[in-house]
Amino acid sequence: MRYEIGNRIRKYRESRGLNQKELAQLIGVSNSRVSNWEQGINRPDADILADICRALNVSPSELLDVRLSTDDLSTQERKVIQAYREKSDLQQAVNILLGIDDE
């Protein structure tokens, strides 16, 4: 059986400009494990999926190719949300621009 998650790991790794060794170092595994995942030989354990998602800056639903609704956000919308979350010093200004009340 060939596992499909490896193709997505490769795609997101390459889009981040990482090689297999760099990704392996970020998540604390050997680069041969990353290689095996990408080749579809085996797949990552559930307990390491969060580390992979953080390292690749991708949501679990994207990595696992799970669509929970037809209202999925576009790539641009996800980027905006991610940037908003990462820049806490700008969140108040964005909220004001968008007319969103602070709760």
Biopython code that builds the backbone (N, CA, C, O; Angstrom):
import numpy as np
from Bio.PDB.StructureBuilder import StructureBuilder

atoms = [
    (1, "MET", "N", (0.844, -1.185, 0.000)),
    (1, "MET", "CA", (0.000, 0.000, 0.000)),
    (1, "MET", "C", (0.888, 1.247, 0.000)),
    (1, "MET", "O", (1.854, 1.333, 0.758)),
    (2, "ARG", "N", (0.555, 2.193, -0.844)),
    (2, "ARG", "CA", (1.300, 3.438, -0.934)),
    (2, "ARG", "C", (0.461, 4.543, -0.291)),
    (2, "ARG", "O", (-0.705, 4.734, -0.637)),
    (3, "TYR", "N", (1.073, 5.267, 0.651)),
    (3, "TYR", "CA", (0.362, 6.311, 1.382)),
    (3, "TYR", "C", (0.462, 7.651, 0.658)),
    (3, "TYR", "O", (1.541, 8.039, 0.211)),
    (4, "GLU", "N", (-0.655, 8.352, 0.543)),
    (4, "GLU", "CA", (-0.730, 9.598, -0.216)),
    (4, "GLU", "C", (-0.281, 10.828, 0.558)),
    (4, "GLU", "O", (0.025, 11.851, -0.054)),
    (5, "ILE", "N", (-0.232, 10.763, 1.890)),
    (5, "ILE", "CA", (0.148, 11.935, 2.670)),
    (5, "ILE", "C", (1.563, 12.409, 2.311)),
    (5, "ILE", "O", (1.877, 13.593, 2.442)),
    (6, "GLY", "N", (2.392, 11.499, 1.870)),
    (6, "GLY", "CA", (3.767, 11.854, 1.516)),
    (6, "GLY", "C", (3.859, 12.879, 0.410)),
    (6, "GLY", "O", (4.729, 13.749, 0.438)),
    (7, "ASN", "N", (2.963, 12.785, -0.572)),
    (7, "ASN", "CA", (2.944, 13.767, -1.658)),
    (7, "ASN", "C", (2.645, 15.160, -1.133)),
    (7, "ASN", "O", (3.227, 16.143, -1.591)),
    (8, "ARG", "N", (1.736, 15.241, -0.171)),
    (8, "ARG", "CA", (1.391, 16.542, 0.391)),
    (8, "ARG", "C", (2.522, 17.064, 1.274)),
    (8, "ARG", "O", (2.805, 18.262, 1.262)),
    (9, "ILE", "N", (3.174, 16.188, 2.038)),
    (9, "ILE", "CA", (4.313, 16.622, 2.837)),
    (9, "ILE", "C", (5.381, 17.211, 1.916)),
    (9, "ILE", "O", (5.923, 18.281, 2.193)),
    (10, "ARG", "N", (5.679, 16.518, 0.830)),
    (10, "ARG", "CA", (6.684, 17.006, -0.125)),
    (10, "ARG", "C", (6.284, 18.359, -0.694)),
    (10, "ARG", "O", (7.098, 19.281, -0.759)),
    (11, "LYS", "N", (5.023, 18.472, -1.105)),
    (11, "LYS", "CA", (4.538, 19.719, -1.709)),
    (11, "LYS", "C", (4.699, 20.894, -0.745)),
    (11, "LYS", "O", (5.223, 21.940, -1.130)),
    (12, "TYR", "N", (4.258, 20.734, 0.492)),
    (12, "TYR", "CA", (4.339, 21.824, 1.462)),
    (12, "TYR", "C", (5.787, 22.074, 1.901)),
    (12, "TYR", "O", (6.169, 23.216, 2.155)),
    (13, "ARG", "N", (6.581, 21.022, 1.991)),
    (13, "ARG", "CA", (8.002, 21.190, 2.345)),
    (13, "ARG", "C", (8.708, 22.013, 1.277)),
    (13, "ARG", "O", (9.436, 22.956, 1.588)),
    (14, "GLU", "N", (8.489, 21.653, 0.024)),
    (14, "GLU", "CA", (9.139, 22.372, -1.067)),
    (14, "GLU", "C", (8.639, 23.810, -1.156)),
    (14, "GLU", "O", (9.416, 24.713, -1.465)),
    (15, "SER", "N", (7.361, 24.032, -0.892)),
    (15, "SER", "CA", (6.835, 25.400, -0.948)),
    (15, "SER", "C", (7.432, 26.271, 0.156)),
    (15, "SER", "O", (7.503, 27.492, 0.015)),
    (16, "ARG", "N", (7.857, 25.650, 1.245)),
    (16, "ARG", "CA", (8.537, 26.387, 2.319)),
    (16, "ARG", "C", (10.027, 26.533, 2.053)),
    (16, "ARG", "O", (10.727, 27.209, 2.807)),
    (17, "GLY", "N", (10.524, 25.901, 0.981)),
    (17, "GLY", "CA", (11.939, 25.996, 0.649)),
    (17, "GLY", "C", (12.827, 25.151, 1.542)),
    (17, "GLY", "O", (14.001, 25.467, 1.739)),
    (18, "LEU", "N", (12.270, 24.081, 2.081)),
    (18, "LEU", "CA", (13.028, 23.196, 2.967)),
    (18, "LEU", "C", (13.435, 21.928, 2.225)),
    (18, "LEU", "O", (12.710, 21.447, 1.355)),
    (19, "ASN", "N", (14.606, 21.389, 2.579)),
    (19, "ASN", "CA", (14.939, 20.058, 2.089)),
    (19, "ASN", "C", (14.518, 19.053, 3.158)),
    (19, "ASN", "O", (14.100, 19.442, 4.249)),
    (20, "GLN", "N", (14.625, 17.780, 2.851)),
    (20, "GLN", "CA", (14.164, 16.747, 3.787)),
    (20, "GLN", "C", (14.917, 16.811, 5.115)),
    (20, "GLN", "O", (14.324, 16.638, 6.179)),
    (21, "LYS", "N", (16.209, 17.058, 5.048)),
    (21, "LYS", "CA", (17.014, 17.111, 6.273)),
    (21, "LYS", "C", (16.577, 18.271, 7.163)),
    (21, "LYS", "O", (16.504, 18.125, 8.383)),
    (22, "GLU", "N", (16.289, 19.411, 6.565)),
    (22, "GLU", "CA", (15.856, 20.571, 7.352)),
    (22, "GLU", "C", (14.510, 20.312, 8.017)),
    (22, "GLU", "O", (14.322, 20.648, 9.186)),
    (23, "LEU", "N", (13.572, 19.717, 7.282)),
    (23, "LEU", "CA", (12.286, 19.387, 7.883)),
    (23, "LEU", "C", (12.476, 18.391, 9.015)),
    (23, "LEU", "O", (11.889, 18.540, 10.087)),
    (24, "ALA", "N", (13.290, 17.383, 8.778)),
    (24, "ALA", "CA", (13.550, 16.371, 9.808)),
    (24, "ALA", "C", (14.093, 17.018, 11.080)),
    (24, "ALA", "O", (13.678, 16.660, 12.183)),
    (25, "GLN", "N", (15.011, 17.960, 10.934)),
    (25, "GLN", "CA", (15.576, 18.637, 12.103)),
    (25, "GLN", "C", (14.520, 19.457, 12.833)),
    (25, "GLN", "O", (14.505, 19.497, 14.063)),
    (26, "LEU", "N", (13.637, 20.110, 12.084)),
    (26, "LEU", "CA", (12.586, 20.920, 12.699)),
    (26, "LEU", "C", (11.628, 20.091, 13.547)),
    (26, "LEU", "O", (11.121, 20.565, 14.563)),
    (27, "ILE", "N", (11.384, 18.859, 13.130)),
    (27, "ILE", "CA", (10.393, 18.040, 13.845)),
    (27, "ILE", "C", (11.023, 16.937, 14.689)),
    (27, "ILE", "O", (10.319, 16.175, 15.352)),
    (28, "GLY", "N", (12.359, 16.853, 14.663)),
    (28, "GLY", "CA", (13.049, 15.914, 15.542)),
    (28, "GLY", "C", (13.005, 14.460, 15.110)),
    (28, "GLY", "O", (12.895, 13.559, 15.941)),
    (29, "VAL", "N", (13.090, 14.233, 13.793)),
    (29, "VAL", "CA", (13.151, 12.862, 13.275)),
    (29, "VAL", "C", (14.331, 12.764, 12.314)),
    (29, "VAL", "O", (14.961, 13.770, 11.988)),
    (30, "SER", "N", (14.619, 11.562, 11.871)),
    (30, "SER", "CA", (15.692, 11.380, 10.897)),
    (30, "SER", "C", (15.199, 11.770, 9.506)),
    (30, "SER", "O", (14.006, 11.692, 9.211)),
    (31, "ASN", "N", (16.131, 12.189, 8.661)),
    (31, "ASN", "CA", (15.705, 12.546, 7.304)),
    (31, "ASN", "C", (15.260, 11.310, 6.528)),
    (31, "ASN", "O", (14.515, 11.442, 5.557)),
    (32, "SER", "N", (15.695, 10.110, 6.926)),
    (32, "SER", "CA", (15.208, 8.902, 6.251)),
    (32, "SER", "C", (13.719, 8.679, 6.538)),
    (32, "SER", "O", (13.004, 8.142, 5.692)),
    (33, "ARG", "N", (13.244, 9.087, 7.725)),
    (33, "ARG", "CA", (11.803, 8.978, 8.003)),
    (33, "ARG", "C", (11.010, 9.890, 7.082)),
    (33, "ARG", "O", (9.985, 9.494, 6.527)),
    (34, "VAL", "N", (11.500, 11.124, 6.927)),
    (34, "VAL", "CA", (10.825, 12.062, 6.024)),
    (34, "VAL", "C", (10.824, 11.499, 4.606)),
    (34, "VAL", "O", (9.811, 11.555, 3.909)),
    (35, "SER", "N", (11.952, 10.961, 4.189)),
    (35, "SER", "CA", (12.055, 10.364, 2.857)),
    (35, "SER", "C", (11.060, 9.224, 2.690)),
    (35, "SER", "O", (10.393, 9.131, 1.660)),
    (36, "ASN", "N", (10.955, 8.363, 3.686)),
    (36, "ASN", "CA", (10.009, 7.241, 3.620)),
    (36, "ASN", "C", (8.567, 7.724, 3.531)),
    (36, "ASN", "O", (7.757, 7.145, 2.807)),
    (37, "TRP", "N", (8.245, 8.794, 4.274)),
    (37, "TRP", "CA", (6.895, 9.350, 4.189)),
    (37, "TRP", "C", (6.626, 9.835, 2.778)),
    (37, "TRP", "O", (5.591, 9.529, 2.187)),
    (38, "GLU", "N", (7.587, 10.607, 2.239)),
    (38, "GLU", "CA", (7.387, 11.206, 0.925)),
    (38, "GLU", "C", (7.332, 10.166, -0.194)),
    (38, "GLU", "O", (6.676, 10.381, -1.214)),
    (39, "GLN", "N", (8.007, 9.061, -0.005)),
    (39, "GLN", "CA", (7.969, 7.989, -1.002)),
    (39, "GLN", "C", (6.722, 7.120, -0.858)),
    (39, "GLN", "O", (6.456, 6.269, -1.706)),
    (40, "GLY", "N", (5.964, 7.332, 0.206)),
    (40, "GLY", "CA", (4.761, 6.546, 0.429)),
    (40, "GLY", "C", (5.029, 5.182, 1.027)),
    (40, "GLY", "O", (4.150, 4.320, 1.036)),
    (41, "ILE", "N", (6.244, 4.978, 1.530)),
    (41, "ILE", "CA", (6.597, 3.692, 2.137)),
    (41, "ILE", "C", (5.866, 3.504, 3.457)),
    (41, "ILE", "O", (5.363, 2.421, 3.756)),
    (42, "ASN", "N", (5.815, 4.566, 4.236)),
    (42, "ASN", "CA", (5.021, 4.562, 5.462)),
    (42, "ASN", "C", (4.497, 5.969, 5.687)),
    (42, "ASN", "O", (4.733, 6.857, 4.868)),
    (43, "ARG", "N", (3.798, 6.177, 6.775)),
    (43, "ARG", "CA", (3.221, 7.493, 7.046)),
    (43, "ARG", "C", (3.557, 7.909, 8.469)),
    (43, "ARG", "O", (3.854, 7.067, 9.316)),
    (44, "PRO", "N", (3.508, 9.208, 8.727)),
    (44, "PRO", "CA", (3.855, 9.680, 10.070)),
    (44, "PRO", "C", (2.834, 9.218, 11.100)),
    (44, "PRO", "O", (1.651, 9.055, 10.800)),
    (45, "ASP", "N", (3.319, 9.010, 12.322)),
    (45, "ASP", "CA", (2.437, 8.670, 13.425)),
    (45, "ASP", "C", (1.562, 9.871, 13.760)),
    (45, "ASP", "O", (1.940, 11.014, 13.503)),
    (46, "ALA", "N", (0.420, 9.613, 14.320)),
    (46, "ALA", "CA", (-0.522, 10.682, 14.660)),
    (46, "ALA", "C", (0.087, 11.693, 15.620)),
    (46, "ALA", "O", (-0.220, 12.883, 15.538)),
    (47, "ASP", "N", (0.945, 11.240, 16.528)),
    (47, "ASP", "CA", (1.504, 12.157, 17.518)),
    (47, "ASP", "C", (2.534, 13.119, 16.946)),
    (47, "ASP", "O", (2.927, 14.056, 17.642)),
    (48, "ILE", "N", (2.982, 12.936, 15.734)),
    (48, "ILE", "CA", (3.940, 13.855, 15.123)),
    (48, "ILE", "C", (3.287, 14.763, 14.074)),
    (48, "ILE", "O", (3.932, 15.680, 13.565)),
    (49, "LEU", "N", (2.037, 14.519, 13.757)),
    (49, "LEU", "CA", (1.355, 15.321, 12.739)),
    (49, "LEU", "C", (1.310, 16.806, 13.102)),
    (49, "LEU", "O", (1.478, 17.658, 12.229)),
    (50, "ALA", "N", (1.088, 17.120, 14.360)),
    (50, "ALA", "CA", (1.047, 18.532, 14.775)),
    (50, "ALA", "C", (2.391, 19.205, 14.538)),
    (50, "ALA", "O", (2.442, 20.354, 14.098)),
    (51, "ASP", "N", (3.484, 18.496, 14.826)),
    (51, "ASP", "CA", (4.820, 19.050, 14.597)),
    (51, "ASP", "C", (5.051, 19.313, 13.105)),
    (51, "ASP", "O", (5.620, 20.337, 12.726)),
    (52, "ILE", "N", (4.606, 18.385, 12.279)),
    (52, "ILE", "CA", (4.750, 18.551, 10.828)),
    (52, "ILE", "C", (3.949, 19.765, 10.362)),
    (52, "ILE", "O", (4.448, 20.584, 9.591)),
    (53, "CYS", "N", (2.720, 19.878, 10.828)),
    (53, "CYS", "CA", (1.874, 21.013, 10.441)),
    (53, "CYS", "C", (2.510, 22.334, 10.848)),
    (53, "CYS", "O", (2.523, 23.281, 10.061)),
    (54, "ARG", "N", (3.039, 22.413, 12.067)),
    (54, "ARG", "CA", (3.689, 23.649, 12.514)),
    (54, "ARG", "C", (4.921, 23.956, 11.669)),
    (54, "ARG", "O", (5.123, 25.098, 11.257)),
    (55, "ALA", "N", (5.734, 22.954, 11.413)),
    (55, "ALA", "CA", (6.964, 23.160, 10.646)),
    (55, "ALA", "C", (6.665, 23.597, 9.215)),
    (55, "ALA", "O", (7.409, 24.389, 8.635)),
    (56, "LEU", "N", (5.590, 23.089, 8.653)),
    (56, "LEU", "CA", (5.244, 23.402, 7.264)),
    (56, "LEU", "C", (4.246, 24.555, 7.150)),
    (56, "LEU", "O", (3.890, 24.979, 6.051)),
    (57, "ASN", "N", (3.804, 25.052, 8.306)),
    (57, "ASN", "CA", (2.836, 26.147, 8.341)),
    (57, "ASN", "C", (1.588, 25.804, 7.515)),
    (57, "ASN", "O", (1.155, 26.560, 6.645)),
    (58, "VAL", "N", (1.041, 24.642, 7.826)),
    (58, "VAL", "CA", (-0.119, 24.136, 7.105)),
    (58, "VAL", "C", (-1.114, 23.577, 8.128)),
    (58, "VAL", "O", (-0.713, 23.076, 9.179)),
    (59, "SER", "N", (-2.382, 23.664, 7.823)),
    (59, "SER", "CA", (-3.388, 23.145, 8.749)),
    (59, "SER", "C", (-3.445, 21.622, 8.645)),
    (59, "SER", "O", (-3.095, 21.053, 7.611)),
    (60, "PRO", "N", (-3.885, 20.968, 9.714)),
    (60, "PRO", "CA", (-4.040, 19.512, 9.659)),
    (60, "PRO", "C", (-4.987, 19.077, 8.545)),
    (60, "PRO", "O", (-4.750, 18.054, 7.902)),
    (61, "SER", "N", (-6.056, 19.838, 8.305)),
    (61, "SER", "CA", (-6.995, 19.438, 7.255)),
    (61, "SER", "C", (-6.341, 19.514, 5.880)),
    (61, "SER", "O", (-6.644, 18.700, 5.007)),
    (62, "GLU", "N", (-5.439, 20.489, 5.674)),
    (62, "GLU", "CA", (-4.730, 20.564, 4.396)),
    (62, "GLU", "C", (-3.752, 19.396, 4.259)),
    (62, "GLU", "O", (-3.689, 18.748, 3.214)),
    (63, "LEU", "N", (-2.996, 19.137, 5.317)),
    (63, "LEU", "CA", (-1.998, 18.071, 5.259)),
    (63, "LEU", "C", (-2.667, 16.713, 5.039)),
    (63, "LEU", "O", (-2.168, 15.881, 4.280)),
    (64, "LEU", "N", (-3.782, 16.502, 5.698)),
    (64, "LEU", "CA", (-4.468, 15.218, 5.601)),
    (64, "LEU", "C", (-5.469, 15.169, 4.442)),
    (64, "LEU", "O", (-6.065, 14.126, 4.175)),
    (65, "ASP", "N", (-5.647, 16.292, 3.762)),
    (65, "ASP", "CA", (-6.590, 16.412, 2.659)),
    (65, "ASP", "C", (-8.001, 16.050, 3.107)),
    (65, "ASP", "O", (-8.703, 15.270, 2.464)),
    (66, "VAL", "N", (-8.390, 16.646, 4.234)),
    (66, "VAL", "CA", (-9.718, 16.437, 4.789)),
    (66, "VAL", "C", (-10.500, 17.725, 4.620)),
    (66, "VAL", "O", (-10.097, 18.772, 5.128)),
    (67, "ARG", "N", (-11.590, 17.656, 3.926)),
    (67, "ARG", "CA", (-12.446, 18.823, 3.719)),
    (67, "ARG", "C", (-13.674, 18.642, 4.587)),
    (67, "ARG", "O", (-14.461, 17.715, 4.399)),
    (68, "LEU", "N", (-13.821, 19.551, 5.543)),
    (68, "LEU", "CA", (-14.920, 19.418, 6.489)),
    (68, "LEU", "C", (-16.193, 20.096, 6.016)),
    (68, "LEU", "O", (-17.280, 19.795, 6.508)),
    (69, "SER", "N", (-16.063, 21.019, 5.055)),
    (69, "SER", "CA", (-17.253, 21.681, 4.538)),
    (69, "SER", "C", (-16.962, 22.216, 3.142)),
    (69, "SER", "O", (-15.821, 22.223, 2.681)),
    (70, "THR", "N", (-18.007, 22.653, 2.500)),
    (70, "THR", "CA", (-17.825, 23.251, 1.180)),
    (70, "THR", "C", (-17.448, 24.718, 1.286)),
    (70, "THR", "O", (-17.199, 25.366, 0.269)),
    (71, "ASP", "N", (-17.402, 25.254, 2.505)),
    (71, "ASP", "CA", (-17.070, 26.662, 2.730)),
    (71, "ASP", "C", (-15.595, 26.847, 3.053)),
    (71, "ASP", "O", (-15.249, 27.757, 3.806)),
    (72, "ASP", "N", (-14.730, 26.026, 2.515)),
    (72, "ASP", "CA", (-13.303, 26.135, 2.791)),
    (72, "ASP", "C", (-12.796, 27.513, 2.397)),
    (72, "ASP", "O", (-13.268, 28.126, 1.440)),
    (73, "LEU", "N", (-11.825, 27.976, 3.160)),
    (73, "LEU", "CA", (-11.204, 29.254, 2.856)),
    (73, "LEU", "C", (-10.259, 29.115, 1.674)),
    (73, "LEU", "O", (-9.682, 28.052, 1.444)),
    (74, "SER", "N", (-10.110, 30.197, 0.933)),
    (74, "SER", "CA", (-9.140, 30.208, -0.158)),
    (74, "SER", "C", (-7.736, 30.280, 0.433)),
    (74, "SER", "O", (-7.568, 30.558, 1.620)),
    (75, "THR", "N", (-6.752, 30.033, -0.384)),
    (75, "THR", "CA", (-5.362, 30.119, 0.056)),
    (75, "THR", "C", (-5.068, 31.516, 0.578)),
    (75, "THR", "O", (-4.418, 31.668, 1.613)),
    (76, "GLN", "N", (-5.535, 32.525, -0.121)),
    (76, "GLN", "CA", (-5.297, 33.913, 0.299)),
    (76, "GLN", "C", (-5.951, 34.197, 1.648)),
    (76, "GLN", "O", (-5.354, 34.867, 2.490)),
    (77, "GLU", "N", (-7.157, 33.703, 1.865)),
    (77, "GLU", "CA", (-7.843, 33.911, 3.138)),
    (77, "GLU", "C", (-7.092, 33.240, 4.285)),
    (77, "GLU", "O", (-6.987, 33.801, 5.376)),
    (78, "ARG", "N", (-6.574, 32.048, 4.038)),
    (78, "ARG", "CA", (-5.783, 31.361, 5.069)),
    (78, "ARG", "C", (-4.517, 32.139, 5.382)),
    (78, "ARG", "O", (-4.116, 32.238, 6.542)),
    (79, "LYS", "N", (-3.888, 32.689, 4.357)),
    (79, "LYS", "CA", (-2.674, 33.486, 4.571)),
    (79, "LYS", "C", (-2.970, 34.722, 5.411)),
    (79, "LYS", "O", (-2.196, 35.075, 6.301)),
    (80, "VAL", "N", (-4.085, 35.370, 5.128)),
    (80, "VAL", "CA", (-4.468, 36.559, 5.888)),
    (80, "VAL", "C", (-4.716, 36.193, 7.349)),
    (80, "VAL", "O", (-4.260, 36.894, 8.252)),
    (81, "ILE", "N", (-5.428, 35.110, 7.579)),
    (81, "ILE", "CA", (-5.705, 34.676, 8.950)),
    (81, "ILE", "C", (-4.417, 34.319, 9.674)),
    (81, "ILE", "O", (-4.233, 34.689, 10.834)),
    (82, "GLN", "N", (-3.522, 33.601, 8.999)),
    (82, "GLN", "CA", (-2.247, 33.223, 9.612)),
    (82, "GLN", "C", (-1.425, 34.458, 9.959)),
    (82, "GLN", "O", (-0.854, 34.542, 11.046)),
    (83, "ALA", "N", (-1.364, 35.417, 9.037)),
    (83, "ALA", "CA", (-0.609, 36.650, 9.295)),
    (83, "ALA", "C", (-1.227, 37.420, 10.453)),
    (83, "ALA", "O", (-0.505, 37.972, 11.284)),
    (84, "TYR", "N", (-2.541, 37.463, 10.516)),
    (84, "TYR", "CA", (-3.244, 38.128, 11.614)),
    (84, "TYR", "C", (-2.866, 37.497, 12.954)),
    (84, "TYR", "O", (-2.589, 38.205, 13.921)),
    (85, "ARG", "N", (-2.858, 36.184, 13.006)),
    (85, "ARG", "CA", (-2.526, 35.480, 14.243)),
    (85, "ARG", "C", (-1.082, 35.714, 14.667)),
    (85, "ARG", "O", (-0.787, 35.789, 15.860)),
    (86, "GLU", "N", (-0.190, 35.830, 13.700)),
    (86, "GLU", "CA", (1.239, 35.976, 14.000)),
    (86, "GLU", "C", (1.632, 37.394, 14.377)),
    (86, "GLU", "O", (2.690, 37.594, 14.973)),
    (87, "LYS", "N", (0.822, 38.371, 14.051)),
    (87, "LYS", "CA", (1.176, 39.771, 14.283)),
    (87, "LYS", "C", (0.213, 40.393, 15.297)),
    (87, "LYS", "O", (-0.644, 41.205, 14.947)),
    (88, "SER", "N", (0.372, 39.997, 16.541)),
    (88, "SER", "CA", (-0.552, 40.455, 17.582)),
    (88, "SER", "C", (-0.507, 41.972, 17.758)),
    (88, "SER", "O", (-1.500, 42.578, 18.161)),
    (89, "ASP", "N", (0.639, 42.587, 17.459)),
    (89, "ASP", "CA", (0.746, 44.036, 17.618)),
    (89, "ASP", "C", (-0.093, 44.796, 16.586)),
    (89, "ASP", "O", (-0.381, 45.976, 16.784)),
    (90, "LEU", "N", (-0.485, 44.149, 15.501)),
    (90, "LEU", "CA", (-1.286, 44.791, 14.459)),
    (90, "LEU", "C", (-2.766, 44.425, 14.521)),
    (90, "LEU", "O", (-3.578, 44.997, 13.794)),
    (91, "GLN", "N", (-3.114, 43.485, 15.376)),
    (91, "GLN", "CA", (-4.488, 42.993, 15.403)),
    (91, "GLN", "C", (-5.498, 44.088, 15.732)),
    (91, "GLN", "O", (-6.573, 44.132, 15.134)),
    (92, "GLN", "N", (-5.173, 44.964, 16.663)),
    (92, "GLN", "CA", (-6.117, 46.024, 17.016)),
    (92, "GLN", "C", (-6.350, 46.958, 15.823)),
    (92, "GLN", "O", (-7.485, 47.351, 15.553)),
    (93, "ALA", "N", (-5.273, 47.313, 15.110)),
    (93, "ALA", "CA", (-5.416, 48.181, 13.938)),
    (93, "ALA", "C", (-6.274, 47.509, 12.867)),
    (93, "ALA", "O", (-7.124, 48.159, 12.259)),
    (94, "VAL", "N", (-6.059, 46.226, 12.634)),
    (94, "VAL", "CA", (-6.859, 45.493, 11.647)),
    (94, "VAL", "C", (-8.318, 45.464, 12.082)),
    (94, "VAL", "O", (-9.218, 45.663, 11.265)),
    (95, "ASN", "N", (-8.551, 45.218, 13.357)),
    (95, "ASN", "CA", (-9.918, 45.197, 13.868)),
    (95, "ASN", "C", (-10.613, 46.535, 13.642)),
    (95, "ASN", "O", (-11.785, 46.578, 13.266)),
    (96, "ILE", "N", (-9.887, 47.623, 13.873)),
    (96, "ILE", "CA", (-10.458, 48.958, 13.669)),
    (96, "ILE", "C", (-10.776, 49.169, 12.189)),
    (96, "ILE", "O", (-11.852, 49.656, 11.841)),
    (97, "LEU", "N", (-9.822, 48.796, 11.314)),
    (97, "LEU", "CA", (-10.041, 48.957, 9.878)),
    (97, "LEU", "C", (-11.264, 48.171, 9.396)),
    (97, "LEU", "O", (-12.012, 48.632, 8.534)),
    (98, "LEU", "N", (-11.451, 47.002, 9.956)),
    (98, "LEU", "CA", (-12.556, 46.144, 9.540)),
    (98, "LEU", "C", (-13.848, 46.424, 10.290)),
    (98, "LEU", "O", (-14.894, 45.856, 9.975)),
    (99, "GLY", "N", (-13.774, 47.300, 11.283)),
    (99, "GLY", "CA", (-14.963, 47.612, 12.069)),
    (99, "GLY", "C", (-15.391, 46.484, 12.969)),
    (99, "GLY", "O", (-16.580, 46.303, 13.228)),
    (100, "ILE", "N", (-14.415, 45.713, 13.453)),
    (100, "ILE", "CA", (-14.698, 44.577, 14.329)),
    (100, "ILE", "C", (-14.493, 45.034, 15.770)),
    (100, "ILE", "O", (-13.427, 45.537, 16.125)),
    (101, "ASP", "N", (-15.511, 44.856, 16.585)),
    (101, "ASP", "CA", (-15.403, 45.221, 17.998)),
    (101, "ASP", "C", (-14.523, 44.233, 18.731)),
    (101, "ASP", "O", (-14.613, 43.027, 18.498)),
    (102, "ASP", "N", (-13.665, 44.733, 19.623)),
    (102, "ASP", "CA", (-12.893, 43.844, 20.491)),
    (102, "ASP", "C", (-13.830, 43.225, 21.498)),
    (102, "ASP", "O", (-14.727, 43.879, 22.030)),
    (103, "GLU", "N", (-13.607, 41.966, 21.748)),
    (103, "GLU", "CA", (-14.466, 41.276, 22.727)),
    (103, "GLU", "C", (-13.699, 41.033, 23.985)),
    (103, "GLU", "O", (-14.236, 40.466, 24.936)),
]
sb = StructureBuilder()
sb.init_structure("model")
sb.init_model(0)
sb.init_chain("A")
sb.init_seg("    ")
for serial, (resi, resn, name, xyz) in enumerate(atoms, 1):
    if name == "N":
        sb.init_residue(resn, " ", resi, " ")
    sb.init_atom(name, np.array(xyz, "f"), 0.0, 1.0, " ", f" {name:<3s}", serial, name[0])
structure = sb.get_structure()
